[in-house]
């Protein structure tokens, strides 16, 4: 059974768009945050799934493998906007 708390959107869910330096060029990065997941689309052709862990770290769980520097940039940009 799914608990109601698991299906309610988190207060700070939302969509984010910003420029990201990837492979030596600036590309558009679209991120949709749903509770503890970040759905990432880079340059309209690469997708990745990131999980926000309880300790505040972010782990990639699927999609195109992103460099750690890109994951850190996405984490800082999205989670920093929640404060």
PDB file as gemmi writes it, atoms N, CA and C in Angstrom:
CRYST1    1.000    1.000    1.000  90.00  90.00  90.00 P 1                      
ATOM      1  N   UNK A   1       0.842  -1.187   0.000  1.00  0.00           N  
ATOM      2  CA  UNK A   1       0.000   0.000   0.000  1.00  0.00           C  
ATOM      3  C   UNK A   1       0.880   1.241   0.000  1.00  0.00           C  
ATOM      4  N   UNK A   2       0.490   2.245  -0.767  1.00  0.00           N  
ATOM      5  CA  UNK A   2       1.242   3.495  -0.818  1.00  0.00           C  
ATOM      6  C   UNK A   2       0.697   4.445   0.239  1.00  0.00           C  
ATOM      7  N   UNK A   3       1.598   4.938   1.082  1.00  0.00           N  
ATOM      8  CA  UNK A   3       1.198   5.906   2.100  1.00  0.00           C  
ATOM      9  C   UNK A   3       0.913   7.245   1.439  1.00  0.00           C  
ATOM     10  N   UNK A   4      -0.066   7.996   1.914  1.00  0.00           N  
ATOM     11  CA  UNK A   4      -0.374   9.300   1.326  1.00  0.00           C  
ATOM     12  C   UNK A   4       0.838  10.234   1.285  1.00  0.00           C  
ATOM     13  N   UNK A   5       1.710  10.157   2.272  1.00  0.00           N  
ATOM     14  CA  UNK A   5       2.882  11.033   2.291  1.00  0.00           C  
ATOM     15  C   UNK A   5       3.815  10.752   1.112  1.00  0.00           C  
ATOM     16  N   UNK A   6       3.746   9.547   0.535  1.00  0.00           N  
ATOM     17  CA  UNK A   6       4.598   9.201  -0.601  1.00  0.00           C  
ATOM     18  C   UNK A   6       4.072   9.747  -1.918  1.00  0.00           C  
ATOM     19  N   UNK A   7       2.818  10.148  -1.966  1.00  0.00           N  
ATOM     20  CA  UNK A   7       2.237  10.610  -3.219  1.00  0.00           C  
ATOM     21  C   UNK A   7       1.988  12.120  -3.245  1.00  0.00           C  
ATOM     22  N   UNK A   8       2.166  12.790  -2.121  1.00  0.00           N  
ATOM     23  CA  UNK A   8       1.966  14.237  -2.063  1.00  0.00           C  
ATOM     24  C   UNK A   8       3.212  14.942  -2.580  1.00  0.00           C  
ATOM     25  N   UNK A   9       3.059  15.889  -3.497  1.00  0.00           N  
ATOM     26  CA  UNK A   9       4.241  16.605  -3.997  1.00  0.00           C  
ATOM     27  C   UNK A   9       4.958  17.342  -2.871  1.00  0.00           C  
ATOM     28  N   UNK A  10       6.265  17.343  -2.920  1.00  0.00           N  
ATOM     29  CA  UNK A  10       7.050  18.078  -1.941  1.00  0.00           C  
ATOM     30  C   UNK A  10       6.802  19.566  -2.123  1.00  0.00           C  
ATOM     31  N   UNK A  11       6.939  20.318  -1.049  1.00  0.00           N  
ATOM     32  CA  UNK A  11       6.661  21.751  -1.073  1.00  0.00           C  
ATOM     33  C   UNK A  11       7.507  22.493  -2.098  1.00  0.00           C  
ATOM     34  N   UNK A  12       8.739  22.079  -2.288  1.00  0.00           N  
ATOM     35  CA  UNK A  12       9.653  22.795  -3.168  1.00  0.00           C  
ATOM     36  C   UNK A  12       9.854  22.109  -4.516  1.00  0.00           C  
ATOM     37  N   UNK A  13       8.933  21.233  -4.927  1.00  0.00           N  
ATOM     38  CA  UNK A  13       9.020  20.647  -6.261  1.00  0.00           C  
ATOM     39  C   UNK A  13       8.916  21.760  -7.294  1.00  0.00           C  
ATOM     40  N   UNK A  14       9.510  21.540  -8.435  1.00  0.00           N  
ATOM     41  CA  UNK A  14       9.401  22.562  -9.449  1.00  0.00           C  
ATOM     42  C   UNK A  14      10.280  22.272 -10.645  1.00  0.00           C  
ATOM     43  N   UNK A  15      10.276  23.224 -11.573  1.00  0.00           N  
ATOM     44  CA  UNK A  15      11.066  23.101 -12.791  1.00  0.00           C  
ATOM     45  C   UNK A  15      12.106  24.210 -12.802  1.00  0.00           C  
ATOM     46  N   UNK A  16      13.287  23.864 -13.276  1.00  0.00           N  
ATOM     47  CA  UNK A  16      14.409  24.787 -13.315  1.00  0.00           C  
ATOM     48  C   UNK A  16      15.039  24.734 -14.703  1.00  0.00           C  
ATOM     49  N   UNK A  17      15.499  25.878 -15.180  1.00  0.00           N  
ATOM     50  CA  UNK A  17      16.211  25.939 -16.452  1.00  0.00           C  
ATOM     51  C   UNK A  17      17.393  26.876 -16.279  1.00  0.00           C  
ATOM     52  N   UNK A  18      18.572  26.423 -16.720  1.00  0.00           N  
ATOM     53  CA  UNK A  18      19.779  27.224 -16.605  1.00  0.00           C  
ATOM     54  C   UNK A  18      20.803  26.731 -17.605  1.00  0.00           C  
ATOM     55  N   UNK A  19      21.875  27.485 -17.778  1.00  0.00           N  
ATOM     56  CA  UNK A  19      22.966  27.104 -18.671  1.00  0.00           C  
ATOM     57  C   UNK A  19      23.985  26.275 -17.892  1.00  0.00           C  
ATOM     58  N   UNK A  20      24.513  25.246 -18.546  1.00  0.00           N  
ATOM     59  CA  UNK A  20      25.470  24.329 -17.949  1.00  0.00           C  
ATOM     60  C   UNK A  20      26.631  24.156 -18.911  1.00  0.00           C  
ATOM     61  N   UNK A  21      27.839  24.206 -18.411  1.00  0.00           N  
ATOM     62  CA  UNK A  21      29.006  23.953 -19.249  1.00  0.00           C  
ATOM     63  C   UNK A  21      29.201  22.438 -19.334  1.00  0.00           C  
ATOM     64  N   UNK A  22      29.061  21.900 -20.549  1.00  0.00           N  
ATOM     65  CA  UNK A  22      29.158  20.455 -20.753  1.00  0.00           C  
ATOM     66  C   UNK A  22      29.960  20.209 -22.016  1.00  0.00           C  
ATOM     67  N   UNK A  23      31.006  19.432 -21.919  1.00  0.00           N  
ATOM     68  CA  UNK A  23      31.880  19.111 -23.058  1.00  0.00           C  
ATOM     69  C   UNK A  23      32.413  20.374 -23.736  1.00  0.00           C  
ATOM     70  N   UNK A  24      32.773  21.344 -22.932  1.00  0.00           N  
ATOM     71  CA  UNK A  24      33.403  22.548 -23.456  1.00  0.00           C  
ATOM     72  C   UNK A  24      32.469  23.561 -24.086  1.00  0.00           C  
ATOM     73  N   UNK A  25      31.165  23.400 -23.920  1.00  0.00           N  
ATOM     74  CA  UNK A  25      30.236  24.382 -24.467  1.00  0.00           C  
ATOM     75  C   UNK A  25      29.079  24.603 -23.506  1.00  0.00           C  
ATOM     76  N   UNK A  26      28.421  25.740 -23.653  1.00  0.00           N  
ATOM     77  CA  UNK A  26      27.268  26.067 -22.818  1.00  0.00           C  
ATOM     78  C   UNK A  26      26.020  25.435 -23.437  1.00  0.00           C  
ATOM     79  N   UNK A  27      25.301  24.658 -22.650  1.00  0.00           N  
ATOM     80  CA  UNK A  27      24.085  23.996 -23.116  1.00  0.00           C  
ATOM     81  C   UNK A  27      22.948  24.293 -22.137  1.00  0.00           C  
ATOM     82  N   UNK A  28      21.724  24.138 -22.614  1.00  0.00           N  
ATOM     83  CA  UNK A  28      20.554  24.336 -21.774  1.00  0.00           C  
ATOM     84  C   UNK A  28      20.316  23.093 -20.930  1.00  0.00           C  
ATOM     85  N   UNK A  29      20.100  23.312 -19.646  1.00  0.00           N  
ATOM     86  CA  UNK A  29      19.807  22.215 -18.728  1.00  0.00           C  
ATOM     87  C   UNK A  29      18.425  22.447 -18.131  1.00  0.00           C  
ATOM     88  N   UNK A  30      17.539  21.488 -18.318  1.00  0.00           N  
ATOM     89  CA  UNK A  30      16.194  21.537 -17.749  1.00  0.00           C  
ATOM     90  C   UNK A  30      16.118  20.488 -16.650  1.00  0.00           C  
ATOM     91  N   UNK A  31      15.660  20.886 -15.472  1.00  0.00           N  
ATOM     92  CA  UNK A  31      15.564  19.962 -14.343  1.00  0.00           C  
ATOM     93  C   UNK A  31      14.158  20.049 -13.766  1.00  0.00           C  
ATOM     94  N   UNK A  32      13.545  18.893 -13.577  1.00  0.00           N  
ATOM     95  CA  UNK A  32      12.257  18.829 -12.895  1.00  0.00           C  
ATOM     96  C   UNK A  32      12.456  18.068 -11.596  1.00  0.00           C  
ATOM     97  N   UNK A  33      12.148  18.729 -10.487  1.00  0.00           N  
ATOM     98  CA  UNK A  33      12.313  18.102  -9.168  1.00  0.00           C  
ATOM     99  C   UNK A  33      10.968  17.568  -8.707  1.00  0.00           C  
ATOM    100  N   UNK A  34      10.958  16.278  -8.388  1.00  0.00           N  
ATOM    101  CA  UNK A  34       9.791  15.624  -7.818  1.00  0.00           C  
ATOM    102  C   UNK A  34      10.236  14.919  -6.559  1.00  0.00           C  
ATOM    103  N   UNK A  35       9.877  15.472  -5.429  1.00  0.00           N  
ATOM    104  CA  UNK A  35      10.253  14.949  -4.123  1.00  0.00           C  
ATOM    105  C   UNK A  35      11.758  14.725  -4.062  1.00  0.00           C  
ATOM    106  N   UNK A  36      12.242  13.508  -4.007  1.00  0.00           N  
ATOM    107  CA  UNK A  36      13.678  13.236  -3.864  1.00  0.00           C  
ATOM    108  C   UNK A  36      14.354  12.906  -5.188  1.00  0.00           C  
ATOM    109  N   UNK A  37      13.693  13.152  -6.316  1.00  0.00           N  
ATOM    110  CA  UNK A  37      14.262  12.853  -7.629  1.00  0.00           C  
ATOM    111  C   UNK A  37      14.415  14.123  -8.454  1.00  0.00           C  
ATOM    112  N   UNK A  38      15.507  14.169  -9.210  1.00  0.00           N  
ATOM    113  CA  UNK A  38      15.733  15.233 -10.178  1.00  0.00           C  
ATOM    114  C   UNK A  38      15.763  14.584 -11.557  1.00  0.00           C  
ATOM    115  N   UNK A  39      14.866  15.007 -12.435  1.00  0.00           N  
ATOM    116  CA  UNK A  39      14.808  14.524 -13.812  1.00  0.00           C  
ATOM    117  C   UNK A  39      15.518  15.577 -14.662  1.00  0.00           C  
ATOM    118  N   UNK A  40      16.645  15.211 -15.247  1.00  0.00           N  
ATOM    119  CA  UNK A  40      17.520  16.155 -15.932  1.00  0.00           C  
ATOM    120  C   UNK A  40      17.470  15.923 -17.442  1.00  0.00           C  
ATOM    121  N   UNK A  41      17.366  17.022 -18.194  1.00  0.00           N  
ATOM    122  CA  UNK A  41      17.458  16.980 -19.649  1.00  0.00           C  
ATOM    123  C   UNK A  41      18.491  18.022 -20.055  1.00  0.00           C  
ATOM    124  N   UNK A  42      19.537  17.578 -20.727  1.00  0.00           N  
ATOM    125  CA  UNK A  42      20.618  18.475 -21.145  1.00  0.00           C  
ATOM    126  C   UNK A  42      20.610  18.577 -22.660  1.00  0.00           C  
ATOM    127  N   UNK A  43      20.571  19.817 -23.150  1.00  0.00           N  
ATOM    128  CA  UNK A  43      20.667  20.116 -24.579  1.00  0.00           C  
ATOM    129  C   UNK A  43      19.594  19.397 -25.401  1.00  0.00           C  
ATOM    130  N   UNK A  44      18.455  19.119 -24.797  1.00  0.00           N  
ATOM    131  CA  UNK A  44      17.303  18.477 -25.447  1.00  0.00           C  
ATOM    132  C   UNK A  44      17.620  17.100 -26.042  1.00  0.00           C  
ATOM    133  N   UNK A  45      18.745  16.473 -25.636  1.00  0.00           N  
ATOM    134  CA  UNK A  45      19.017  15.138 -26.182  1.00  0.00           C  
ATOM    135  C   UNK A  45      19.647  14.166 -25.184  1.00  0.00           C  
ATOM    136  N   UNK A  46      19.957  14.617 -23.978  1.00  0.00           N  
ATOM    137  CA  UNK A  46      20.506  13.712 -22.953  1.00  0.00           C  
ATOM    138  C   UNK A  46      19.626  13.785 -21.717  1.00  0.00           C  
ATOM    139  N   UNK A  47      19.310  12.623 -21.163  1.00  0.00           N  
ATOM    140  CA  UNK A  47      18.479  12.559 -19.966  1.00  0.00           C  
ATOM    141  C   UNK A  47      19.211  11.804 -18.871  1.00  0.00           C  
ATOM    142  N   UNK A  48      18.969  12.226 -17.635  1.00  0.00           N  
ATOM    143  CA  UNK A  48      19.551  11.543 -16.489  1.00  0.00           C  
ATOM    144  C   UNK A  48      18.590  11.655 -15.308  1.00  0.00           C  
ATOM    145  N   UNK A  49      18.679  10.703 -14.407  1.00  0.00           N  
ATOM    146  CA  UNK A  49      17.889  10.695 -13.183  1.00  0.00           C  
ATOM    147  C   UNK A  49      18.852  10.794 -12.005  1.00  0.00           C  
ATOM    148  N   UNK A  50      18.582  11.742 -11.115  1.00  0.00           N  
ATOM    149  CA  UNK A  50      19.407  11.921  -9.927  1.00  0.00           C  
ATOM    150  C   UNK A  50      18.526  11.797  -8.694  1.00  0.00           C  
ATOM    151  N   UNK A  51      19.040  11.124  -7.663  1.00  0.00           N  
ATOM    152  CA  UNK A  51      18.308  10.968  -6.403  1.00  0.00           C  
ATOM    153  C   UNK A  51      18.968  11.839  -5.345  1.00  0.00           C  
ATOM    154  N   UNK A  52      18.145  12.595  -4.622  1.00  0.00           N  
ATOM    155  CA  UNK A  52      18.630  13.378  -3.494  1.00  0.00           C  
ATOM    156  C   UNK A  52      18.570  12.472  -2.271  1.00  0.00           C  
ATOM    157  N   UNK A  53      19.738  12.170  -1.713  1.00  0.00           N  
ATOM    158  CA  UNK A  53      19.809  11.280  -0.558  1.00  0.00           C  
ATOM    159  C   UNK A  53      19.478  12.041   0.723  1.00  0.00           C  
ATOM    160  N   UNK A  54      19.159  11.306   1.777  1.00  0.00           N  
ATOM    161  CA  UNK A  54      18.791  11.915   3.051  1.00  0.00           C  
ATOM    162  C   UNK A  54      19.886  12.790   3.635  1.00  0.00           C  
ATOM    163  N   UNK A  55      21.153  12.493   3.316  1.00  0.00           N  
ATOM    164  CA  UNK A  55      22.266  13.285   3.847  1.00  0.00           C  
ATOM    165  C   UNK A  55      22.583  14.507   2.986  1.00  0.00           C  
ATOM    166  N   UNK A  56      21.766  14.747   1.947  1.00  0.00           N  
ATOM    167  CA  UNK A  56      21.955  15.920   1.095  1.00  0.00           C  
ATOM    168  C   UNK A  56      22.820  15.685  -0.123  1.00  0.00           C  
ATOM    169  N   UNK A  57      23.415  14.514  -0.241  1.00  0.00           N  
ATOM    170  CA  UNK A  57      24.198  14.197  -1.427  1.00  0.00           C  
ATOM    171  C   UNK A  57      23.265  13.820  -2.571  1.00  0.00           C  
ATOM    172  N   UNK A  58      23.799  13.838  -3.779  1.00  0.00           N  
ATOM    173  CA  UNK A  58      23.018  13.486  -4.962  1.00  0.00           C  
ATOM    174  C   UNK A  58      23.715  12.337  -5.675  1.00  0.00           C  
ATOM    175  N   UNK A  59      22.954  11.318  -6.034  1.00  0.00           N  
ATOM    176  CA  UNK A  59      23.477  10.130  -6.708  1.00  0.00           C  
ATOM    177  C   UNK A  59      22.739   9.927  -8.021  1.00  0.00           C  
ATOM    178  N   UNK A  60      23.480   9.662  -9.086  1.00  0.00           N  
ATOM    179  CA  UNK A  60      22.838   9.374 -10.370  1.00  0.00           C  
ATOM    180  C   UNK A  60      22.305   7.954 -10.345  1.00  0.00           C  
ATOM    181  N   UNK A  61      21.031   7.806 -10.743  1.00  0.00           N  
ATOM    182  CA  UNK A  61      20.402   6.482 -10.724  1.00  0.00           C  
ATOM    183  C   UNK A  61      20.050   5.969 -12.112  1.00  0.00           C  
ATOM    184  N   UNK A  62      20.217   6.804 -13.157  1.00  0.00           N  
ATOM    185  CA  UNK A  62      19.896   6.338 -14.491  1.00  0.00           C  
ATOM    186  C   UNK A  62      20.201   7.374 -15.552  1.00  0.00           C  
ATOM    187  N   UNK A  63      20.076   6.937 -16.803  1.00  0.00           N  
ATOM    188  CA  UNK A  63      20.260   7.835 -17.930  1.00  0.00           C  
ATOM    189  C   UNK A  63      21.711   7.968 -18.361  1.00  0.00           C  
ATOM    190  N   UNK A  64      21.975   9.013 -19.168  1.00  0.00           N  
ATOM    191  CA  UNK A  64      23.317   9.301 -19.654  1.00  0.00           C  
ATOM    192  C   UNK A  64      24.236   9.608 -18.483  1.00  0.00           C  
ATOM    193  N   UNK A  65      25.392   8.956 -18.437  1.00  0.00           N  
ATOM    194  CA  UNK A  65      26.333   9.183 -17.337  1.00  0.00           C  
ATOM    195  C   UNK A  65      26.856  10.611 -17.381  1.00  0.00           C  
ATOM    196  N   UNK A  66      26.654  11.344 -16.290  1.00  0.00           N  
ATOM    197  CA  UNK A  66      27.102  12.726 -16.192  1.00  0.00           C  
ATOM    198  C   UNK A  66      28.384  12.804 -15.373  1.00  0.00           C  
ATOM    199  N   UNK A  67      29.276  13.735 -15.712  1.00  0.00           N  
ATOM    200  CA  UNK A  67      30.476  13.918 -14.896  1.00  0.00           C  
ATOM    201  C   UNK A  67      30.089  14.450 -13.514  1.00  0.00           C  
ATOM    202  N   UNK A  68      30.918  14.136 -12.512  1.00  0.00           N  
ATOM    203  CA  UNK A  68      30.651  14.586 -11.151  1.00  0.00           C  
ATOM    204  C   UNK A  68      30.511  16.100 -11.074  1.00  0.00           C  
ATOM    205  N   UNK A  69      31.291  16.827 -11.883  1.00  0.00           N  
ATOM    206  CA  UNK A  69      31.227  18.291 -11.846  1.00  0.00           C  
ATOM    207  C   UNK A  69      29.849  18.785 -12.301  1.00  0.00           C  
ATOM    208  N   UNK A  70      29.257  18.136 -13.287  1.00  0.00           N  
ATOM    209  CA  UNK A  70      27.920  18.520 -13.744  1.00  0.00           C  
ATOM    210  C   UNK A  70      26.868  18.206 -12.690  1.00  0.00           C  
ATOM    211  N   UNK A  71      26.997  17.044 -12.048  1.00  0.00           N  
ATOM    212  CA  UNK A  71      26.054  16.670 -10.989  1.00  0.00           C  
ATOM    213  C   UNK A  71      26.145  17.671  -9.843  1.00  0.00           C  
ATOM    214  N   UNK A  72      27.356  18.050  -9.455  1.00  0.00           N  
ATOM    215  CA  UNK A  72      27.538  19.031  -8.383  1.00  0.00           C  
ATOM    216  C   UNK A  72      26.924  20.373  -8.753  1.00  0.00           C  
ATOM    217  N   UNK A  73      27.123  20.808 -10.011  1.00  0.00           N  
ATOM    218  CA  UNK A  73      26.572  22.084 -10.460  1.00  0.00           C  
ATOM    219  C   UNK A  73      25.044  22.050 -10.413  1.00  0.00           C  
ATOM    220  N   UNK A  74      24.447  20.976 -10.902  1.00  0.00           N  
ATOM    221  CA  UNK A  74      22.990  20.833 -10.896  1.00  0.00           C  
ATOM    222  C   UNK A  74      22.473  20.843  -9.466  1.00  0.00           C  
ATOM    223  N   UNK A  75      23.117  20.081  -8.600  1.00  0.00           N  
ATOM    224  CA  UNK A  75      22.710  20.016  -7.187  1.00  0.00           C  
ATOM    225  C   UNK A  75      22.732  21.403  -6.565  1.00  0.00           C  
ATOM    226  N   UNK A  76      23.836  22.113  -6.724  1.00  0.00           N  
ATOM    227  CA  UNK A  76      23.951  23.443  -6.126  1.00  0.00           C  
ATOM    228  C   UNK A  76      22.913  24.396  -6.702  1.00  0.00           C  
ATOM    229  N   UNK A  77      22.715  24.354  -8.003  1.00  0.00           N  
ATOM    230  CA  UNK A  77      21.793  25.286  -8.640  1.00  0.00           C  
ATOM    231  C   UNK A  77      20.339  25.030  -8.219  1.00  0.00           C  
ATOM    232  N   UNK A  78      19.935  23.773  -8.160  1.00  0.00           N  
ATOM    233  CA  UNK A  78      18.538  23.442  -7.835  1.00  0.00           C  
ATOM    234  C   UNK A  78      18.283  23.536  -6.339  1.00  0.00           C  
ATOM    235  N   UNK A  79      19.114  22.900  -5.534  1.00  0.00           N  
ATOM    236  CA  UNK A  79      18.863  22.868  -4.098  1.00  0.00           C  
ATOM    237  C   UNK A  79      19.127  24.222  -3.442  1.00  0.00           C  
ATOM    238  N   UNK A  80      20.035  25.006  -3.991  1.00  0.00           N  
ATOM    239  CA  UNK A  80      20.308  26.346  -3.471  1.00  0.00           C  
ATOM    240  C   UNK A  80      19.084  27.248  -3.642  1.00  0.00           C  
ATOM    241  N   UNK A  81      18.322  27.041  -4.704  1.00  0.00           N  
ATOM    242  CA  UNK A  81      17.135  27.853  -4.959  1.00  0.00           C  
ATOM    243  C   UNK A  81      15.995  27.545  -4.010  1.00  0.00           C  
ATOM    244  N   UNK A  82      16.095  26.458  -3.236  1.00  0.00           N  
ATOM    245  CA  UNK A  82      15.016  26.077  -2.312  1.00  0.00           C  
ATOM    246  C   UNK A  82      15.082  26.858  -1.018  1.00  0.00           C  
ATOM    247  N   UNK A  83      16.214  27.447  -0.722  1.00  0.00           N  
ATOM    248  CA  UNK A  83      16.391  28.136   0.569  1.00  0.00           C  
ATOM    249  C   UNK A  83      15.603  29.416   0.608  1.00  0.00           C  
TER     250      UNK A  83                                                      
END                                                                             
